[in-house]
Amino acid sequence: MIRKILALYSCIATLYLCSSCSDFLDLEPQSYPIDDSFWKTEADANSAVTATYALLRQALNYSDGMTHYAYGDLPSDEFSTVTAWPYSFVANMTWSLAVPASETWNPMLRLRRYDLFYRVIDQANRVLHYVAEMPADAFSSEEVRGRYLGEAYYMRAFTYFYMARVWGGVPLVTRSVNVVDAEDFPAATTSQILAQCLSDIEAASGLLSWGYASARDRAIRANLGALYALAAHVYAWQGDYASCATAANMVAQQGNYTYVSRDSASYHGIYKGQSTEGIFEVSQNAANEGTIQGIGNFTLMAPYLRGRTGLPGLVISHTRMGELYGDDDLRLRSVFNRTLSTEAVICTKYANVTYTNETGSAIAIFKNNIIIFRYADIRLLEAEALAATGNESAAVIILNEVREKAGLDVWDNSGDLFEAIIEERGRELFLEGHRFFDLVRLARYNGTMKFGAKMTSSQFEAGKHYWPFDPSLLSLNKQLRQTPYWSTVNM
């Protein structure tokens, strides 16, 4: 399979203006920079690094703009009903749904394949190889060269971490391989993948700074804040909560990030992108960006989305909303509409929509950034780590800090603190790609299962929370083996 992935070489970011619109058969870039003539100037290096971010955007949008949310939200307890096809199967964890290999457009097949993530990795590998070899006079300073290399290390680490949470072990490729020399790779273990992530994070730590080359790059390009946020998440996934707390605290102590007000306008600004809370985001809000297939297609109705009179494909009942939030919660007031329908509460986080024209046939363009890491996420992750390592008083301080911002009283000390923090993350980070992975960490930490009938304890231990590889991947890569639980299920 890797030979198929590496054949799809990356192009500069300007070629990916609306990446989620691409069809599977149109994945080859429109331009093939020839390495012997391309890696000459600082601008070339910058374009090559920028391409990694564009390729990540394409990967996270690939399934109807839903890939990020399909992995991180749909299999959790956020929604009462999912009616959009085939995402009801995703929500119910029926991930072995049979799909003919010829249906390359099918979101379920796309969600089970890792092709586009390896395009990010291959581009990062190429940057690490060629930028390091470029002559010194190609750059305005060695600091600039180092920043590009640091961003490439970050993007490779982030992408492998993302895949490790989705599939567990995946093939590990740390060098750009010519197509003629490519071969099939077996999957490394999850531990090996995470170790590589931490190795790349360590390499990047000496190359990145807390600032940006330009204020326009805030949160949408990697810096030390994004790096330590990633490290905190990697450590939490490993169960190394002492290291997680240290990394998360580095983000907080630097002072570059602050909470925004939880009133409507400010809180909505988080999801448009590049707010003071933003640590790492996938850019979609610029003039030449956006996607016609976005999460808003599945969560909005008129007047937030022109002509959409029916219920959204992802339905949050009023009862479920009452279980998640109290009436006094500012977050409930700011990003949910409870008056449009008696059957559903509308999440308006992703309502930054523009249109191609003012006619009834205008196409909606969704302009929200994909929020990967933000300040409240890392603060609550630090609280989780402190609770896990026995520093409960410090954990409660952070928990109450987030609750206060939401207009809530302090935690009432009832129940388990670790679980209370996970639940606060569920409220604060609703539909931001975290909830399912948070519940996996909760199950690992104390055995608390909040998956309902979707996944039993024995199924969890067998690895059902990892996605299966699509059979089409297994037929292409003879060394790849199905993930453990799904190897026992007929696909």
Secondary structure, 3 states (H helix, E strand, C coil): CHHHHHCCCCCCHHHCCCHHHCCHHHCCCCCCCCHHHHCCCHHHHHHHHHHHHHHHHHHHHCCCCCHHHHHHCCCCCCCCEECCCCHHHHHCCCCCCCCCCCCCCCHHHHHCCCHHHHHHHHHHHHHHHHHHHCCHHHCCCHHHHHHHHHHHHHHHHHHHHHHHHHHCCCECCCCCCCHHHCCCCCECCHHHHHHHHHHHHHHHHCCCCCCCCCHHHCCCCCCHHHHHHHHHHHHHHHCCHHHHHHHHHHHHHHCCCCCCCCCHHHHHHHHHCCCCCEEEEECCCCCCCCECCCCHHHHCCCCCCCCCCCCCCEEECHHHHHHHCCCCCHHHHHHEECCCCCCCEEECCCCCEEECCCCCCCCEEECCCEEEEEHHHHHHHHHHHHHHCCCHHHHHHHHHHHHHHCCCCCCCCCCCHHHHHHHHHHHHCCCCCCHHHHHHHHHHHHCCCCCHHHCCHHHHHCCCCCCCCCHHHHHHCCCCCCCCHHHHCCC
